[in-house]
Amino acid sequence: MLSTLGALLMLTMVTSPAQAIDTSTYTLAILDTGLDTSTPAFSGKIAQEACFSQYQSCPNNSNFMEGAGSAYVPKSWSDTNAVWKHGTEMVSAAIQTNPNMKILPVRVYSMVMLKDKVTYGTINPTQDRVALALNWVFENRVKYSIKAVSAPLGFYYARACTVNNNIRDAIIKLNSANIAVSFSSGNNWNYNFTSEPACIPEAISVAGLMPDGTVGTYSNLNESVDFAANGTMMLTIPGGGTQKEIGTSVAVVVFGAEWVKIAQAKPTLTYQQEYDLIKSTAQIAIQGKLSKSQVAGSVTKLPAINSMQAINQVAQD
């Protein structure tokens, strides 16, 4: 992807010559399945909610909803279909990574009751739904102090990148407002192609790191991937239990939370400055060991985000 950014967050108040900036309101928007907002760990962390669905499956029986409850996913849904756990897990990953920020969950998945009349099925978001959600984030960026967007989703076709111009235009607008937009590269063990829209040049594509610091071999990996981030965590699931998750979904949310953390430490950074800072302070991670049946692609190393190093660099400047 294109280089374009730079820094992270540690402070809740940063003093400028003009006035104090309350960085505790800085927000990460997460485009996903929605979440169980009753989870105690999320109390006081949700800045706002929104829903962009198909088939009138938002809680207000329409294709759009904004406000409290918009992204709410009842536990009964995830009890019959594990996909609905995903958004709760991703918010858990974000808050564990950066507990000093707010979260704005945007549900872009749709629900349909299956023929068994028991299972709450999922309909994956269309790229148009993603574009609508990104444009909504742009329109509400100031109101909710949005500093980054993480989208732990993708469309995998094992082909050269097809750019959705509606998504690309939205990303360009957000970047111009100093907001990072990151997508997961995908978990298809493909070293030639990534998922879409992660392959869009203006998006930040994120692969996953294993606990040993290597790039997880599950990560789709090619020249379009910008960074790697932690892809293994114990996460909260609906109902309050925990579950270990591994993948680029975790990684892209961790990256977004780290991005906001750097922005909190240095609120004056532009998008490009923060991108460049992250890249210059990153640790180089090599791809994990492949099996005999796997063939490495042209990319076998990635810069792994190191927010502490980036923040230390900011403090020295």
C-alpha positions in Angstrom: 0.0 0.0 0.0 1.0 3.6 -0.2 3.0 5.1 2.7 1.1 7.8 4.5 1.3 8.2 8.3 2.8 8.3 11.7 2.4 8.2 15.6 0.7 6.8 18.7 -1.0 7.6 22.1 -0.1 7.3 25.7 -1.4 10.6 27.2 -4.9 11.5 27.9 -4.2 15.2 28.0 -1.8 17.0 25.7 -1.1 20.7 26.3 -0.5 23.0 23.4 0.2 26.7 23.5 -3.4 27.4 22.6 -5.3 24.9 24.7 -5.4 21.4 26.2 -6.5 18.6 23.8 -8.5 15.9 25.4 -7.2 12.8 23.6 -9.2 10.4 25.8 -12.1 11.0 23.4 -10.1 9.8 20.4 -12.0 7.0 18.7 -11.4 3.9 16.7 -14.2 3.0 14.4 -14.6 -0.8 13.8 -16.6 -2.1 10.8 -17.7 -5.6 11.6 -20.6 -7.8 12.8 -21.8 -5.6 15.7 -21.3 -6.6 19.3 -22.8 -7.5 22.6 -22.8 -4.0 24.1 -23.9 -5.4 27.5 -20.4 -6.8 28.0 -19.1 -5.2 31.3 -15.6 -4.5 29.8 -17.1 -2.3 27.2 -18.9 0.0 29.8 -18.1 3.7 29.1 -16.0 2.8 26.0 -18.6 3.1 23.2 -18.7 6.6 21.6 -21.6 5.8 19.3 -23.1 2.9 17.2 -24.3 2.6 13.6 -25.6 -0.1 11.3 -25.5 -0.5 7.5 -27.3 -3.7 6.6 -29.3 -5.4 3.8 -32.8 -6.7 4.0 -33.9 -4.3 6.7 -32.0 -6.2 9.3 -30.8 -3.3 11.5 -32.4 -3.3 14.9 -35.0 -0.6 13.7 -36.0 -3.0 10.8 -34.3 -0.8 8.2 -31.0 -0.8 6.3 -29.5 2.1 8.4 -29.6 3.0 12.0 -27.5 5.4 14.1 -27.5 5.7 17.9 -27.5 3.5 21.0 -28.3 -0.1 20.1 -27.6 0.2 16.4 -24.7 -2.3 16.5 -26.2 -4.5 19.3 -26.0 -8.3 18.6 -28.1 -10.4 21.0 -26.3 -13.3 22.6 -28.9 -15.6 21.1 -27.5 -14.9 17.6 -24.0 -15.9 18.6 -25.3 -19.0 20.5 -26.5 -20.4 17.1 -23.9 -18.9 14.8 -20.3 -18.2 15.9 -19.8 -15.5 13.2 -21.8 -13.1 15.4 -19.1 -13.4 18.1 -16.6 -11.7 15.9 -17.5 -8.0 16.6 -17.5 -8.5 20.3 -14.1 -10.2 20.1 -12.6 -7.4 17.9 -13.8 -4.7 20.3 -12.2 -6.7 23.1 -8.9 -6.8 21.1 -9.0 -3.0 20.6 -9.7 -2.1 24.3 -7.0 -4.5 25.5 -4.6 -2.9 23.2 -5.5 0.7 24.0 -7.8 1.1 27.0 -7.6 4.9 26.8 -9.7 5.4 23.7 -13.3 5.1 22.6 -14.8 2.6 20.2 -17.4 3.2 17.5 -18.8 -0.1 16.3 -20.4 -0.1 12.8 -22.4 -3.2 11.9 -22.0 -4.0 8.2 -23.2 -7.6 8.4 -26.8 -8.6 7.9 -28.9 -11.1 9.7 -31.3 -13.6 8.1 -33.1 -16.4 10.0 -32.3 -19.7 8.4 -34.9 -22.3 7.4 -34.5 -24.2 10.7 -36.1 -21.1 12.4 -33.4 -21.4 15.1 -30.1 -20.2 13.5 -29.4 -16.6 13.0 -27.6 -16.6 9.7 -25.2 -14.0 8.5 -25.0 -12.2 5.1 -21.5 -10.8 4.5 -21.3 -7.1 3.8 -21.3 -6.0 0.2 -18.5 -3.6 -0.8 -21.2 -0.9 -1.2 -22.2 -1.3 2.4 -18.5 -0.9 3.4 -18.4 2.3 1.3 -21.5 3.7 2.9 -20.1 3.0 6.3 -16.8 4.7 5.5 -18.6 7.8 4.2 -20.7 7.9 7.3 -17.5 7.8 9.4 -16.1 10.7 7.4 -19.2 12.8 7.9 -19.1 12.1 11.7 -15.3 12.2 12.2 -15.3 15.5 14.1 -18.4 14.8 16.2 -16.8 11.5 17.6 -13.1 12.4 17.4 -12.5 9.5 15.0 -8.7 9.0 14.4 -8.7 5.5 12.7 -10.9 2.9 11.1 -10.2 -0.8 11.3 -12.2 -3.2 9.1 -11.5 -6.9 10.1 -13.2 -8.1 6.9 -12.4 -8.8 3.3 -13.5 -10.3 0.0 -11.2 -13.1 -1.2 -11.1 -13.9 -4.8 -7.4 -15.1 -5.4 -7.0 -12.6 -8.2 -5.3 -9.4 -9.1 -6.8 -6.5 -7.1 -10.1 -5.1 -8.3 -10.5 -1.6 -6.9 -13.9 -0.6 -5.7 -13.8 3.2 -6.5 -16.5 4.0 -3.9 -14.4 2.5 -1.2 -11.2 4.1 -2.6 -12.8 7.5 -2.7 -14.0 7.2 0.9 -10.5 6.1 2.0 -8.9 9.1 0.2 -11.3 11.5 2.0 -10.5 9.9 5.4 -6.8 10.0 4.8 -7.1 13.7 3.9 -8.7 14.2 7.3 -5.7 12.4 8.9 -7.7 9.2 9.6 -6.1 5.9 8.9 -8.2 3.2 7.2 -6.9 -0.4 7.6 -8.2 -3.8 6.4 -7.1 -7.3 7.2 -5.0 -8.9 4.5 -6.9 -12.2 4.9 -6.3 -15.7 6.3 -6.1 -17.7 3.1 -2.4 -18.7 3.2 -2.0 -17.0 -0.2 1.4 -15.3 -0.9 0.3 -13.8 -4.3 -3.0 -12.1 -3.5 -4.6 -10.4 -0.6 -8.3 -9.9 0.2 -10.2 -6.9 -1.2 -10.4 -4.0 -0.2 -7.0 -4.5 1.6 -5.3 -4.4 -1.8 -6.5 -0.8 -2.5 -3.4 1.3 -2.6 -4.7 4.0 -0.3 -5.8 1.5 2.3 -3.5 0.1 5.0 -3.3 -3.7 4.7 -2.4 -5.6 7.8 -1.0 -9.1 8.3 -0.9 -11.1 11.6 2.1 -11.8 13.9 2.5 -15.0 15.7 3.5 -15.0 19.4 7.1 -15.6 18.4 7.2 -12.4 16.4 7.1 -14.0 13.0 4.5 -13.2 10.3 1.8 -15.9 10.6 1.8 -18.1 7.6 -2.0 -17.9 7.5 -1.6 -14.3 6.4 -2.2 -13.4 2.8 1.0 -11.6 1.8 2.2 -9.6 -1.2 3.5 -6.2 -2.1 0.3 -4.5 -1.1 0.6 -5.4 2.6 1.9 -2.5 4.7 2.4 -3.8 8.2 2.1 -6.7 10.6 0.6 -6.5 14.1 -0.2 -9.0 16.9 -2.6 -11.5 15.6 -3.0 -13.8 18.6 -5.1 -12.8 21.7 -7.5 -14.1 24.4 -10.7 -12.2 23.7 -14.0 -11.6 25.4 -17.0 -13.3 23.7 -20.7 -12.6 24.2 -21.8 -13.6 27.6 -18.5 -12.7 29.2 -16.3 -15.8 28.5 -13.0 -15.7 26.8 -11.7 -17.4 23.7 -8.3 -17.5 21.9 -8.4 -16.0 18.4 -5.7 -16.0 15.8 -5.8 -14.1 12.5 -5.5 -10.9 10.5 -8.8 -9.7 11.9 -7.2 -9.4 15.3 -4.1 -7.9 13.8 -6.0 -5.1 11.9 -7.9 -4.1 15.0 -4.7 -4.1 17.1 -3.1 -1.9 14.4 -5.9 0.6 14.6 -5.8 0.8 18.3 -2.0 1.3 18.2 -2.5 4.0 15.6 -4.9 5.9 17.9 -2.4 5.4 20.8 0.3 7.2 18.8 -2.1 9.9 17.7 -2.9 10.5 21.4 0.8 10.9 22.1 1.3 13.4 19.3 -2.1 14.9 18.2 -0.5 17.2 15.6 0.8 14.4 13.4 -0.7 14.2 9.9 -1.7 10.9 8.3 1.5 10.7 6.3 3.7 11.7 9.2 2.2 9.0 11.4 2.5 6.3 8.7 6.1 7.2 8.2 6.8 7.2 11.9 5.3 3.8 12.3 7.3 2.4 9.4 10.6 4.0 10.6 10.2 2.6 14.1 8.9 -0.8 13.2 10.6 -4.1 13.9 11.2 -6.3 10.8 9.3 -9.5 11.1 10.0 -12.5 8.8 7.4 -14.9 7.5 7.0 -18.0 9.6 8.3 -21.4 8.5 6.3 -22.8 5.6 5.4 -26.4 5.1 7.0 -28.4 2.2 3.9 -27.9 0.1 3.9 -24.1 0.4 5.9 -21.8 -1.7 6.9 -18.3 -0.5 5.9 -15.3 -2.5 7.9 -12.3 -3.4 7.4 -10.8 0.1 8.7 -12.6 3.1 9.3 -9.7 5.5 7.1 -7.0 6.9 7.5 -4.0 9.2 5.7 -4.9 12.5 4.2 -1.9 14.3 6.0 -1.0 17.6 3.9 1.7 19.2 6.2 2.1 22.2 9.2 2.8 20.0 7.1 5.3 17.9 6.0 7.1 21.1 9.5 7.2 22.4 10.6 8.7 19.1 7.9 11.3 19.4 9.0 12.2 22.9 12.6 12.8 21.6 11.5 15.1 18.8 
